[in-house]
Amino acid sequence: MPRPEKDIPATTPMEVAELARELRALRRSSGMTYKDLSTKSHYSAAALSTAASGKSVPKWEVVESFVRGCGFTGDLNTWKRLHQNAQARAMTEEAAAKAKIRMTETESVNSAKAEERGEPHQPRLLARRKAVTEQPAVPSQPDGLLTLVQQFMDAHMQLDARLPDESQRVSSLTVDHVHTALALCTTPQDVLSIMRELVADKGLSIGDLERRSRRFYPISGATFAHVLNGDELPTTEWLNIFLRACGVDQERTLIWHYTVTRIKISHLRHRKTPPPLVATLGEPESPAKYKERMAMWLGLVSTIAVIVLTTIQVLSKI
């Protein structure tokens, strides 16, 4: 009996991990082992296993041989997009790591020069500012999400430009970009903004959403407008109906539910900590507050349960 595959490292960038997950799912659906797959391709079982490990981005030739060896005879454009996204993210991570190393080396050199000149020691923050001033050509570490996304998109466009066939180029908005944007969300406003962008990208109106929702559960246009223009995250059931009304495939809704639940849990954890309980003869908690607190926790448990069930459904299809 073959040994089970090791989990994809938690530190693996999302695009690289997604390519590895898709390769693993394809192999499992084919019913072949890596040894079986090796006989149908030009690569060893170890090379094919490494390609689906998520530890690095394999060459396109390896991915193509892997996919064809599993019996896939369809269009490879989707696989090319997954591979291109993984390459672009890997290039971004590598550039950031090199920039950090160069910054550290620059700080060390400046510190050594300062000691030779007999200058007093400066705090690390001041030394970094001085290094940036003296060496403007050295790229600094990304200061925020916008900088990181910009680096990723620049690398993505450079790879895209190398493809000679216009039909193979990646469009401006793909499922992978939505996944990346959701992974960067930290507030309810971030998620709601992506929801509005999704509606605009699909060319839908509020009336379209109302009509489409009738297939699952009727939601009025006024309710759609209220939620999309508000500042609170929707419930699990409402979000699922919204995504289906927008035409999002069921297996692609998991990342949305995960993001909303992550933000809800984060807000609960970062609420102001109440003072320690002290035995007093004061009045007990009112029934209204008790019901409110219990409703909050029941809603959280319900959300987590839906995510678990959705995950099981997705895995059962693989």
C-alpha positions as CSV (number, residue, x, y, z in Angstrom):
1,M,0.0,0.0,0.0
2,P,1.6,3.4,-1.0
3,R,2.4,5.9,1.7
4,P,0.0,8.8,2.0
5,E,1.3,12.1,0.6
6,K,2.7,14.7,3.0
7,D,0.5,17.8,3.5
8,I,1.4,20.9,1.5
9,P,3.4,23.1,3.8
10,A,1.4,25.8,5.5
11,T,3.9,28.5,4.4
12,T,3.4,27.7,0.7
13,P,2.1,30.7,-1.2
14,M,-1.6,30.3,-2.2
15,E,-1.0,30.1,-5.9
16,V,1.8,27.5,-5.6
17,A,-0.4,25.5,-3.2
18,E,-3.4,25.6,-5.6
19,L,-1.3,24.2,-8.4
20,A,-0.1,21.4,-6.2
21,R,-3.6,20.6,-4.9
22,E,-5.0,20.4,-8.5
23,L,-2.2,18.1,-9.6
24,R,-2.9,15.8,-6.6
25,A,-6.6,15.8,-7.2
26,L,-6.1,14.9,-10.9
27,R,-3.8,12.0,-9.9
28,R,-6.2,10.7,-7.3
29,S,-9.1,10.8,-9.8
30,S,-7.0,8.8,-12.3
31,G,-6.4,6.1,-9.7
32,M,-2.7,5.9,-10.5
33,T,0.3,5.9,-8.2
34,Y,3.4,8.0,-8.9
35,K,5.1,4.9,-10.1
36,D,2.3,4.2,-12.6
37,L,2.4,7.8,-13.7
38,S,6.1,7.6,-14.3
39,T,5.7,4.9,-16.8
40,K,3.4,7.1,-18.9
41,S,5.6,10.2,-18.8
42,H,9.3,11.1,-19.2
43,Y,9.9,11.8,-15.6
44,S,10.7,9.7,-12.5
45,A,8.2,9.1,-9.7
46,A,10.3,11.3,-7.4
47,A,10.2,14.2,-9.9
48,L,6.4,13.9,-10.3
49,S,5.9,13.7,-6.5
50,T,8.0,16.8,-6.0
51,A,6.0,18.6,-8.7
52,A,2.8,18.1,-6.6
53,S,4.5,18.7,-3.2
54,G,3.9,22.5,-3.1
55,K,7.5,23.1,-2.1
56,S,8.5,24.7,-5.4
57,V,7.0,25.5,-8.8
58,P,7.8,22.7,-11.3
59,K,8.7,23.5,-15.0
60,W,5.8,23.6,-17.4
61,E,7.1,20.5,-19.2
62,V,6.7,18.5,-16.0
63,V,3.2,19.8,-15.4
64,E,2.2,19.0,-18.9
65,S,3.6,15.5,-18.8
66,F,1.9,15.0,-15.4
67,V,-1.5,16.1,-16.6
68,R,-1.3,14.1,-19.9
69,G,0.0,11.1,-18.1
70,C,-3.1,11.1,-15.9
71,G,-5.2,10.7,-19.0
72,F,-6.3,14.4,-19.3
73,T,-7.1,15.1,-23.0
74,G,-8.8,18.5,-22.7
75,D,-7.6,22.0,-23.2
76,L,-4.4,22.9,-21.2
77,N,-5.1,26.6,-20.9
78,T,-6.5,26.3,-17.4
79,W,-3.4,24.4,-16.4
80,K,-1.2,27.0,-18.0
81,R,-2.9,29.7,-16.1
82,L,-2.4,27.9,-12.8
83,H,1.2,27.3,-13.6
84,Q,1.7,30.9,-14.6
85,N,0.1,32.2,-11.5
86,A,2.3,30.0,-9.4
87,Q,5.4,31.2,-11.2
88,A,4.5,34.8,-10.8
89,R,3.9,34.4,-7.0
90,A,7.1,32.5,-6.6
91,M,9.0,35.3,-8.4
92,T,7.4,37.8,-6.1
93,E,8.4,35.9,-3.0
94,E,11.9,35.4,-4.3
95,A,12.3,39.1,-5.1
96,A,11.1,40.1,-1.6
97,A,13.5,37.7,0.0
98,K,16.4,39.0,-2.0
99,A,15.5,42.6,-1.1
100,K,15.4,41.7,2.6
101,I,18.9,40.1,2.3
102,R,20.3,43.1,0.5
103,M,18.8,45.4,3.1
104,T,20.4,43.4,5.9
105,E,23.7,43.4,4.2
106,T,23.5,47.2,3.6
107,E,22.8,47.8,7.3
108,S,25.7,45.6,8.3
109,V,28.1,47.5,6.0
110,N,26.9,50.9,7.2
111,S,27.2,49.8,10.8
112,A,30.8,48.6,10.2
113,K,31.7,51.8,8.5
114,A,30.2,53.8,11.4
115,E,32.2,51.9,13.9
116,E,35.4,52.5,11.9
117,R,34.7,56.2,11.9
118,G,34.1,56.1,15.6
119,E,30.5,57.3,15.2
120,P,28.0,56.5,18.1
121,H,25.7,53.5,17.6
122,Q,22.4,54.4,16.1
123,P,19.1,52.5,16.7
124,R,18.2,49.9,14.0
125,L,15.3,52.0,12.7
126,L,17.5,55.1,12.1
127,A,20.1,53.0,10.5
128,R,17.6,51.5,8.1
129,R,16.4,55.0,7.1
130,K,19.9,56.1,6.5
131,A,20.6,53.0,4.4
132,V,17.6,53.7,2.2
133,T,18.7,57.3,1.8
134,E,22.2,56.4,0.8
135,Q,21.3,53.4,-1.4
136,P,18.1,54.3,-3.2
137,A,18.6,51.6,-5.8
138,V,18.1,48.8,-3.2
139,P,14.4,47.8,-3.2
140,S,12.9,47.8,0.3
141,Q,10.7,45.2,1.9
142,P,7.0,45.7,0.9
143,D,5.3,48.1,3.3
144,G,1.7,46.9,2.8
145,L,-0.8,44.9,0.9
146,L,-1.0,47.3,-2.1
147,T,2.8,47.1,-2.6
148,L,2.8,43.3,-2.4
149,V,-0.1,43.0,-4.9
150,Q,1.6,45.4,-7.2
151,Q,4.7,43.3,-7.2
152,F,2.7,40.2,-7.9
153,M,0.9,41.8,-10.8
154,D,4.1,43.2,-12.3
155,A,5.7,39.7,-12.2
156,H,2.5,38.2,-13.6
157,M,2.5,40.7,-16.6
158,Q,6.1,40.0,-17.3
159,L,5.4,36.3,-17.6
160,D,2.2,36.9,-19.6
161,A,4.1,39.0,-22.1
162,R,6.5,36.1,-23.0
163,L,3.6,34.1,-24.4
164,P,3.5,34.6,-28.2
165,D,-0.1,33.5,-28.6
166,E,-2.6,36.1,-27.6
167,S,-5.2,33.5,-26.9
168,Q,-3.1,31.9,-24.2
169,R,-2.6,35.1,-22.2
170,V,-4.3,35.4,-18.8
171,S,-7.3,37.7,-18.6
172,S,-7.4,40.7,-16.3
173,L,-9.8,39.0,-13.9
174,T,-9.6,35.3,-13.1
175,V,-10.8,33.0,-10.3
176,D,-7.2,33.0,-9.0
177,H,-7.2,36.8,-8.7
178,V,-10.4,36.6,-6.7
179,H,-8.8,34.0,-4.4
180,T,-5.8,36.2,-3.9
181,A,-8.0,39.3,-3.1
182,L,-10.0,37.3,-0.6
183,A,-6.9,36.0,1.1
184,L,-5.8,39.6,1.6
185,C,-9.1,40.7,3.2
186,T,-9.0,41.8,6.8
187,T,-12.2,43.8,7.3
188,P,-15.9,43.4,6.3
189,Q,-15.5,46.4,4.0
190,D,-12.8,44.5,2.0
191,V,-15.1,41.5,1.4
192,L,-18.1,43.7,0.5
193,S,-16.0,45.6,-1.9
194,I,-15.0,42.4,-3.7
195,M,-18.7,41.3,-3.7
196,R,-19.6,44.6,-5.5
197,E,-16.7,44.1,-8.0
198,L,-18.0,40.6,-8.7
199,V,-21.5,41.9,-9.5
200,A,-20.0,44.5,-11.8
201,D,-17.7,42.1,-13.5
202,K,-20.6,39.7,-14.2
203,G,-22.6,42.7,-15.7
204,L,-25.4,42.1,-13.2
205,S,-27.9,44.5,-11.8
206,I,-29.8,44.3,-8.5
207,G,-32.8,43.2,-10.4
208,D,-30.8,40.4,-12.0
209,L,-29.7,39.2,-8.5
210,E,-33.3,39.2,-7.3
211,R,-34.5,37.1,-10.3
212,R,-31.5,34.7,-10.1
213,S,-31.9,34.1,-6.4
214,R,-35.4,32.6,-6.9
215,R,-33.9,29.4,-8.0
216,F,-32.4,28.9,-4.5
217,Y,-34.3,31.2,-2.1
218,P,-36.1,34.5,-3.0
219,I,-34.3,37.6,-1.8
220,S,-35.6,41.0,-2.6
221,G,-33.6,43.6,-4.6
222,A,-33.8,46.0,-1.6
223,T,-32.2,43.4,0.6
224,F,-29.4,42.8,-1.9
225,A,-28.8,46.6,-2.1
226,H,-28.9,47.0,1.7
227,V,-26.2,44.3,2.3
228,L,-23.9,45.2,-0.6
229,N,-23.9,48.9,0.4
230,G,-23.7,48.2,4.1
231,D,-20.7,47.6,6.4
232,E,-21.6,44.2,8.0
233,L,-20.8,40.7,6.7
234,P,-23.7,38.7,5.5
235,T,-24.9,35.4,7.0
236,T,-23.6,32.1,5.7
237,E,-26.9,31.3,4.0
238,W,-27.2,34.7,2.4
239,L,-23.7,34.7,1.1
240,N,-24.2,31.3,-0.5
241,I,-27.3,32.4,-2.3
242,F,-25.6,35.6,-3.4
243,L,-22.6,33.7,-4.9
244,R,-24.9,31.2,-6.7
245,A,-26.9,34.0,-8.1
246,C,-23.7,35.5,-9.4
247,G,-22.9,32.2,-11.2
248,V,-20.0,31.1,-8.9
249,D,-19.6,27.4,-9.0
250,Q,-20.3,25.6,-5.7
251,E,-16.8,24.3,-5.3
252,R,-15.5,27.9,-5.7
253,T,-17.6,29.3,-2.8
254,L,-15.5,27.7,-0.1
255,I,-12.8,30.4,-0.1
256,W,-15.6,33.0,0.3
257,H,-17.1,31.3,3.4
258,Y,-13.6,30.7,4.8
259,T,-12.7,34.4,4.4
260,V,-16.0,35.6,6.0
261,T,-15.6,33.2,9.0
262,R,-11.9,34.2,9.4
263,I,-12.8,37.9,9.7
264,K,-15.7,37.2,12.1
265,I,-13.5,35.1,14.4
266,S,-10.8,37.8,14.2
267,H,-13.2,40.5,15.3
268,L,-14.5,38.4,18.2
269,R,-10.9,37.7,19.4
270,H,-9.9,41.4,19.2
271,R,-12.8,42.7,21.1
272,K,-12.0,44.6,24.3
273,T,-11.3,42.1,27.0
274,P,-13.8,42.5,29.9
275,P,-12.5,42.9,33.4
276,P,-12.0,39.8,35.5
277,L,-15.1,38.5,37.3
278,V,-15.4,39.5,40.9
279,A,-17.9,37.9,43.3
280,T,-20.4,40.6,44.2
281,L,-24.0,40.8,45.3
282,G,-24.9,42.7,42.1
283,E,-27.7,41.8,39.8
284,P,-27.2,38.8,37.5
285,E,-27.0,39.1,33.7
286,S,-30.2,40.2,32.2
287,P,-32.1,37.6,30.0
288,A,-31.8,39.9,27.0
289,K,-28.0,40.1,27.2
290,Y,-27.8,36.3,27.8
291,K,-29.9,35.6,24.7
292,E,-27.8,38.0,22.6
293,R,-24.6,36.3,23.7
294,M,-25.9,32.8,23.1
295,A,-27.2,33.9,19.6
296,M,-23.7,35.2,18.7
297,W,-22.0,31.9,19.6
298,L,-24.7,29.8,18.0
299,G,-24.2,31.8,14.8
300,L,-20.5,31.2,14.9
301,V,-20.9,27.5,15.5
302,S,-23.4,27.3,12.6
303,T,-21.0,29.1,10.2
304,I,-18.2,26.7,11.1
305,A,-20.5,23.7,10.6
306,V,-21.5,24.9,7.2
307,I,-17.8,25.3,6.2
308,V,-17.0,21.8,7.4
309,L,-19.9,20.4,5.4
310,T,-19.0,22.3,2.3
311,T,-15.4,21.1,2.6
312,I,-16.6,17.5,2.9
313,Q,-18.8,17.9,-0.2
314,V,-15.9,19.4,-2.2
315,L,-13.5,16.6,-1.1
316,S,-16.1,13.9,-2.0
317,K,-16.2,15.2,-5.6
318,I,-12.4,14.9,-5.9
